[in-house]
Amino acid sequence: MKSLSRIILALSLTGAAASAQTVISPSAASSVGRSTGGSIVLDGSVGPFIGSASAGTVTARHGFAGQLYDATSVGVTATSTNVNENATTQLSVSTVMDDETTLPLSASDVSWSVTAGPLHSISSSGLVVASNVYAATGATVQAAFQSAVGTLGLQILNVTDDDFGNYANDNLPDPWQVRYFGDSSTNAGPTLDPDGDGQPNSFEYAAGTWPTNAGSRFSFYLGNITNGSRDIIFAPSIPGRTYTLEYRDSFSTGSFTPLTGAPVSDINFARTTTDTAASNSRYYRVQIALP
């Protein structure tokens, strides 16, 4: 139902040129006109228009009968369309009426809804609260006024990588868990081994292997000693990790020491380090450092 008023009339006042324009908002009937610097302000009630003006605009005060009109579209804006996860943004709204005028609305004048995306809530005053995400994700809000509807797209930005859903605070990056397990799997915990290869998810992440494929596992091989040298081979060796090969000469005593000065070669994803002072009593391990 039409609820706002505005009328634009071509006005030919008694004794006046017909070039003046009358704008009556929200309602108007008739009155006595008075000239005020090129504009005519109508103050009165029902009766014929009487007055004169050679040019300018005729404006009626509120409280006069006029033509009702409807909203044809709704525009929605935000303080920022890029919103950090778990943060807020304030929405504003305006409407274009069927006389092509644009009017600002109060956010509480419209009906708000979330049509898509990770938004926790939207209040009646147009305050949006973003949910946690594992990666930048689009969202859409909708405002309805009378029979018109407007939408706005938002981008929810990931800020930290260990706060998403039931993967939060488990010391594994959310994007990695979602990549291999989807966004809500019970198999993604750091101590679990869903592919049964003996290597838990936390180690598979550090090693760069697939936690859902038993054939993808970190491997470590010792070659035979030849002329006092031995090849130590491990795989995969991938970009973004730092590998330190360490040794000690007793199984039960002493500390591990980095094996320095040893020749190293990479073929595909396998790294070979040659210990030129190898012995059958020497033990080895690999430390993997994440970025």
Phi, psi and omega in degrees: 000139181292137186228353180242162188228140173195137176222134177244119185242143165277117190249127172243098182281159179302120179077017184239159173290152185271015184271350181288155179239138180253130174242119183242121183216130356272348182209150181206148170238256182224163182190178174271131183264150174224138183281132178226079174065047178094349178242148177246122178258125183267123178233107179168203180226205189295140180156172182285152174291128176226133178152185180213147174200139181270337180193177175106199185238139176256121184239132179263147175284164177296152175103012180249153180292141180203196184266126176285150180214164188244158172284133178256336177204161180233132176250135181240132175232167180221155175301328172203135177273351171260116188236125175295147176306140179066014177251183185234160169215146182261131179264148173233158186216146174220167181225145172260126183270173184285357171260012176073014172272151179250128182237133173289147177240155169285142180301333179281353179280347185247165174262121183262148174205157175259120182262339180195152169097172187275073176248128182289317182195165171218123186276170179294340177268006175085020177269121182261136174244122181277148175272172174285144179227162175262347177202162179305130187221138179281152176217158181226132174249156182228140175238131179242130178223124189052235180260005183263148182227138175230150180232161177216134176270137177239155175243117180267122189260137176283133181251313177233158189256016179218052182217017187261119172053221180278006173266000185292140171060036177247010177067020170238141181294132180302316180301322179294317180294317179295322181302317186263337187237357188083184191267003181203035183281147175273000181263004190265001182298153186295332183267357184275156180227073188295336180266359172067027180265008178085002180239116184292167183302322180298320178287321180296325175296312181298322183279343181081028179256170181274122183282353180250012181227111183296338178280352178255103182211156178285132183238148183219122185234144172247127176277173176287153177279127178228118181054041177078005181242148179219137174271131173247122187238130173224154181204149000277153169247113190237155176299149179090358176240151174246125184249132177236114177275127182237159180216162165209158188262008175219142181289326190249345183231164178082170180247157177285141182234136177302136177275102184257157177075006182272140177298138182231138175220146178243129174232118188055241181251018179251136178247132178245126175242133182255116176272111184274001177233041186287155173212163182289348179263004183270137180244152186227155170209162178241129173260131180247121179254134179272161179301000000 
